[in-house]
Structures are given as C-alpha cells and as structure tokens.
C-alpha cells in the first residue's frame, strides 16, 4: 500500500504516504484509525492551520509519549513558515506535554524549499512545498513528492537494446543517461485550485474537490469538480484522486463522476465516509 487517506470536508483530513512514513495533515481521528502505525510516522507535513487538518496532532504526540510503543523514533513536523494557527497549536501541545520522552522537531518551511527524504547514489527523493490559494491571512501549502531518476539521453532512445548495452560498456552508463526530476505525488491541500504547472506530469494528483457542483460554492476557498478536471488535464497527470469532498454528496459521488470516463487519466475518489487505500 502506498496511500491511506481519510477526508471528510470540515471534519477531518489526513493522508499517509507509506514509502517514506509521511503523514500529510493530521485531522481528528487519525490515531484512532492508524492505531499502532502512528509509531511508524517519521514526518508530518501540514498544509495549513485549520482545525480539521491539525486537531489530530495532540493525540499523535500524546499517544507516542505515553503508550508502550517505541519512543526512540524522532518525529518532525513541517509547516508553512509564519502560519500563526499552526505555531500556536504546536506551542500549546509542547507545553502540556512537558515531559516528552521522544525527540520532537517543529520546522517552519518556505515554498520551493527542498526537504530531502532519501539519497542513495544518483537516486534522491524529496518534498517541495508550493503556495496555494486558501486562507486570507496565513500561508497554505500544497506538496510535491519528487524523485530524481535516470533516463536515456534523447540521441540514444531509438537505438536497439543490444547497441545500448554495448555503449554502456564502452563509454559508461553515465555518458548515455541523464538525471531528471519526476513528480510521483502532488497533494493540493485545501485550495481554490492549484496552478497546473505545480503538478505538471505528476504520476498521482491528489486534489481537493469540496464541491462536485460549482454552483454549490459560496466562497472562493475550495475547488469544484469542473475546475479540478481542467487542472488535471493541463497538468497532464496520470492519475487523479479527488478528496475533501463535502458530505452533501454522500451516496451520490459516482453519479457526478459518471460522465468522466473519457478523461485522459484514471479518476478515483475518497468517499467522506470511508478510508481510502491505494
């Protein structure tokens, strides 16, 4: 399993990315659902400071501190620099857990900053935050999980495999390949809609879709299905996962997605009443 997602707009949202033990946002009930898996969490990346995205932090920290699980593993929480709601919540949690028995790091980050998760030889995987439109006063972020990969240089792509093997032996693999950055996962966070360039050619675009009907939206703080489909097309995403869907559409989501079978990407959705896994 790569992704485990729970998202009920207004109530709770969290996303667990298993390969790197990352929790994106920490809504209410995350510890109850993940149970002992909360000890596996290495990093938490927060998109913004609304309560349905951060209220579960207290339980995660308190449970790891007081239960019988491994307390040797540090936990690092990354959040948008200057986000007052997140900073005040973290200060309170640390204050009431003055006897912390594990290493807790709270790190403010800026858009465009690279946070490295893994490096081995020419391979690297890291997170890059980007700004999104949501709250008026505090910064809100989306996140890209990016891998540095290798591919054949353009001039060698059409050669027979036997010729590529020969060249690799004669002049070295580094001479016929080049490094490139690949977005493997893009998470929008809560937003009116991300810039398609921020998710360009992402393997999985996980975009909030609070409103399945644009006319149901009263304020420009969340995205509609029509807008998200347009963003995914322009971004040339391979897979689209809709999340943060309003409970007003419970039991009717598939009806709204019925006419989207011809889109050039696979479409999945996180039912507000169910845990989603992929």
C-alpha positions as CSV (number, residue, x, y, z in Angstrom):
1,X,0.0,0.0,0.0
2,X,1.3,3.5,-0.9
3,X,-1.5,5.7,0.2
4,X,-4.0,5.7,3.1
5,X,-6.5,8.6,3.1
6,X,-9.3,9.8,5.2
7,X,-11.0,13.0,4.3
8,X,-14.4,14.4,5.3
9,X,-14.5,18.1,4.5
10,X,-14.9,20.3,7.6
11,X,-14.3,17.4,10.0
12,X,-11.0,15.6,9.4
13,X,-8.4,15.1,6.7
14,X,-5.1,13.2,6.7
15,X,-3.0,11.3,4.1
16,X,-0.4,8.6,5.0
17,X,2.3,8.0,2.4
18,X,3.8,4.7,3.4
19,X,7.0,4.5,1.4
20,X,8.5,7.4,3.4
21,X,6.3,7.2,6.5
22,X,4.9,10.6,5.9
23,X,1.6,12.0,7.3
24,X,0.2,14.9,5.3
25,X,-2.1,16.8,7.6
26,X,-3.3,15.3,10.9
27,X,-7.1,15.6,11.2
28,X,-9.2,14.3,14.1
29,X,-9.3,10.5,14.5
30,X,-6.0,9.8,12.7
31,X,-4.6,8.0,15.7
32,X,-7.8,6.0,16.3
33,X,-7.7,4.8,12.7
34,X,-3.9,4.2,12.3
35,X,-3.6,2.8,15.9
36,X,0.0,1.4,16.4
37,X,1.0,2.7,12.9
38,X,1.4,6.1,14.4
39,X,4.8,5.0,15.7
40,X,5.9,4.5,12.2
41,X,5.3,8.1,11.2
42,X,8.6,9.9,10.7
43,X,7.5,13.1,9.2
44,X,4.3,15.2,9.3
45,X,3.7,17.9,6.7
46,X,0.9,20.3,7.4
47,X,-0.8,22.2,4.6
48,X,-2.4,24.9,6.7
49,X,-3.8,25.6,10.2
50,X,-7.5,24.8,10.0
51,X,-8.7,22.6,12.8
52,X,-9.8,19.7,10.6
53,X,-6.2,19.4,9.4
54,X,-4.3,19.8,12.6
55,X,-6.5,18.7,15.5
56,X,-5.1,15.1,15.5
57,X,-1.6,16.3,16.3
58,X,-2.2,16.3,20.0
59,X,-3.3,12.7,20.1
60,X,-0.4,11.5,18.0
61,X,2.2,13.2,20.2
62,X,0.4,12.3,23.5
63,X,0.0,8.6,22.4
64,X,3.6,8.2,21.3
65,X,4.7,9.7,24.6
66,X,2.6,7.6,26.9
67,X,1.9,4.3,25.2
68,X,4.2,1.2,25.2
69,X,5.4,1.8,21.6
70,X,8.9,2.7,20.5
71,X,9.8,6.1,21.9
72,X,13.2,6.2,20.3
73,X,12.0,7.3,16.9
74,X,12.0,11.1,16.5
75,X,9.1,12.9,14.9
76,X,9.5,16.0,12.7
77,X,6.6,18.3,11.9
78,X,6.9,20.7,8.9
79,X,4.6,23.6,8.4
80,X,4.2,26.8,6.4
81,X,6.6,29.4,7.9
82,X,4.7,32.1,9.8
83,X,1.4,30.2,10.0
84,X,0.2,31.5,13.3
85,X,-2.6,28.9,13.8
86,X,-0.1,26.0,13.5
87,X,2.5,27.7,15.6
88,X,0.1,28.4,18.5
89,X,-1.3,24.9,18.4
90,X,2.2,23.4,18.5
91,X,3.3,25.6,21.3
92,X,0.3,24.5,23.3
93,X,0.9,20.8,22.6
94,X,4.5,21.1,23.7
95,X,3.5,23.0,26.8
96,X,1.0,20.4,28.0
97,X,3.5,17.6,27.2
98,X,6.4,19.0,29.1
99,X,7.7,15.5,29.9
100,X,8.2,14.4,26.2
101,X,10.2,11.2,26.1
102,X,11.0,11.3,22.4
103,X,12.6,13.8,20.1
104,X,10.0,16.2,18.6
105,X,11.1,18.8,16.0
106,X,8.8,21.5,14.6
107,X,10.3,23.1,11.5
108,X,8.8,26.0,9.6
109,X,9.4,25.8,5.8
110,X,9.1,28.0,2.8
111,X,7.6,27.5,-0.7
112,X,10.2,26.0,-3.1
113,X,12.4,24.6,-0.3
114,X,13.7,21.0,-0.7
115,X,13.3,18.7,2.2
116,X,15.3,15.5,1.4
117,X,13.8,12.2,2.5
118,X,16.3,9.8,0.9
119,X,19.5,9.9,-1.1
120,X,21.5,6.9,-2.4
121,X,23.9,7.3,-5.3
122,X,22.1,9.1,-8.2
123,X,18.7,8.4,-6.6
124,X,17.0,11.0,-4.4
125,X,13.5,11.6,-3.1
126,X,12.4,14.9,-1.6
127,X,9.4,17.1,-0.8
128,X,8.9,20.6,-2.3
129,X,6.1,22.8,-0.9
130,X,4.2,25.2,-3.1
131,X,1.8,28.0,-2.3
132,X,-1.9,27.6,-2.9
133,X,-4.9,29.9,-2.5
134,X,-7.0,29.2,0.5
135,X,-6.7,31.2,3.7
136,X,-6.6,35.0,3.6
137,X,-4.1,35.7,6.3
138,X,-1.9,32.6,6.8
139,X,0.1,30.7,4.1
140,X,-1.3,27.5,2.8
141,X,0.8,24.9,1.0
142,X,0.5,22.0,-1.4
143,X,3.3,19.5,-1.6
144,X,5.2,17.6,-4.3
145,X,7.0,14.3,-3.6
146,X,9.8,14.3,-6.2
147,X,12.2,11.6,-7.3
148,X,15.5,12.1,-9.1
149,X,15.6,9.4,-11.8
150,X,17.8,8.4,-14.7
151,X,16.8,8.0,-18.4
152,X,18.5,7.6,-21.7
153,X,19.6,10.8,-23.4
154,X,17.4,11.7,-26.4
155,X,20.0,10.7,-29.0
156,X,20.1,7.1,-27.7
157,X,16.4,6.4,-27.2
158,X,15.7,4.8,-30.5
159,X,18.8,2.5,-30.6
160,X,18.4,-1.3,-30.3
161,X,18.8,-2.7,-26.8
162,X,22.0,-4.5,-27.9
163,X,23.5,-1.2,-29.0
164,X,22.7,0.5,-25.8
165,X,24.3,-2.4,-23.8
166,X,27.4,-2.1,-26.0
167,X,27.6,1.7,-25.5
168,X,27.1,1.4,-21.8
169,X,30.1,-0.9,-21.6
170,X,32.3,1.2,-23.9
171,X,31.6,4.7,-22.7
172,X,29.8,4.2,-19.4
173,X,26.2,4.4,-18.4
174,X,26.6,8.0,-17.2
175,X,27.6,9.0,-20.7
176,X,24.3,7.8,-22.3
177,X,21.9,8.7,-19.5
178,X,20.7,11.9,-17.8
179,X,19.1,12.8,-14.5
180,X,15.6,14.2,-14.3
181,X,13.1,15.2,-11.7
182,X,9.8,13.3,-11.6
183,X,6.8,14.2,-9.5
184,X,5.4,11.0,-8.1
185,X,2.7,12.6,-5.9
186,X,1.2,16.0,-5.8
187,X,-1.0,17.0,-2.8
188,X,-3.1,20.1,-3.2
189,X,-4.1,20.8,0.3
190,X,-7.2,22.9,0.7
191,X,-7.4,25.4,-2.2
192,X,-9.4,27.1,-4.8
193,X,-7.3,25.2,-7.3
194,X,-3.6,24.7,-7.8
195,X,-1.6,26.1,-10.7
196,X,-1.3,23.2,-13.2
197,X,2.4,23.8,-13.5
198,X,2.8,22.7,-9.9
199,X,1.5,19.3,-10.7
200,X,2.9,19.0,-14.3
201,X,3.2,15.4,-15.4
202,X,2.7,14.2,-11.8
203,X,2.1,10.4,-11.5
204,X,-0.7,11.0,-8.9
205,X,-2.5,14.3,-8.4
206,X,-4.4,14.3,-5.1
207,X,-6.6,17.4,-5.4
208,X,-9.3,18.6,-3.0
209,X,-12.7,18.7,-4.6
210,X,-15.1,20.0,-2.0
211,X,-17.8,20.9,-4.5
212,X,-19.0,18.5,-7.2
213,X,-21.2,21.2,-8.4
214,X,-19.6,24.7,-8.9
215,X,-22.9,26.4,-8.1
216,X,-22.9,25.0,-4.6
217,X,-19.8,27.0,-3.7
218,X,-20.5,30.3,-1.8
219,X,-16.9,31.5,-1.3
220,X,-13.7,31.0,-3.3
221,X,-11.8,28.9,-0.8
222,X,-12.3,25.4,-2.3
223,X,-12.3,23.8,-5.7
224,X,-15.1,22.3,-7.8
225,X,-15.1,19.2,-9.9
226,X,-15.1,21.1,-13.1
227,X,-12.1,23.1,-12.1
228,X,-10.1,20.1,-10.8
229,X,-10.7,18.2,-14.1
230,X,-9.4,21.2,-16.0
231,X,-6.3,21.4,-13.8
232,X,-5.6,17.7,-14.1
233,X,-5.8,17.9,-17.9
234,X,-3.5,20.9,-18.2
235,X,-1.1,19.2,-15.7
236,X,-1.1,16.0,-17.8
237,X,-1.5,14.0,-14.6
238,X,-1.5,10.2,-14.9
239,X,-4.0,9.6,-12.0
240,X,-6.4,11.9,-10.3
241,X,-7.7,11.3,-6.7
242,X,-10.4,13.6,-5.5
243,X,-10.6,14.2,-1.8
244,X,-12.0,16.6,0.8
245,X,-15.5,16.1,-0.8
246,X,-18.4,17.6,1.0
247,X,-20.7,15.2,2.8
248,X,-23.6,16.8,1.0
249,X,-22.7,14.5,-1.9
250,X,-22.5,11.3,0.2
251,X,-24.0,8.4,-1.7
252,X,-24.2,10.4,-4.9
253,X,-20.5,10.9,-5.8
254,X,-20.4,8.2,-8.6
255,X,-23.4,9.9,-10.2
256,X,-21.4,13.1,-10.7
257,X,-18.4,11.2,-12.0
258,X,-20.4,9.1,-14.4
259,X,-19.6,11.3,-17.5
260,X,-15.8,11.5,-16.9
261,X,-14.9,8.1,-18.3
262,X,-13.3,9.7,-21.4
263,X,-10.8,11.7,-19.5
264,X,-7.1,11.0,-20.3
265,X,-6.3,9.9,-16.8
266,X,-7.7,7.5,-14.2
267,X,-10.0,9.0,-11.7
268,X,-10.5,7.9,-8.1
269,X,-12.3,9.5,-5.2
270,X,-12.1,9.4,-1.4
271,X,-15.6,8.8,0.0
272,X,-16.2,11.1,3.0
273,X,-17.5,8.1,5.0
274,X,-14.7,5.6,4.2
275,X,-11.0,5.0,4.5
276,X,-9.3,5.1,1.1
277,X,-6.3,2.9,0.2
278,X,-4.2,2.6,-2.9
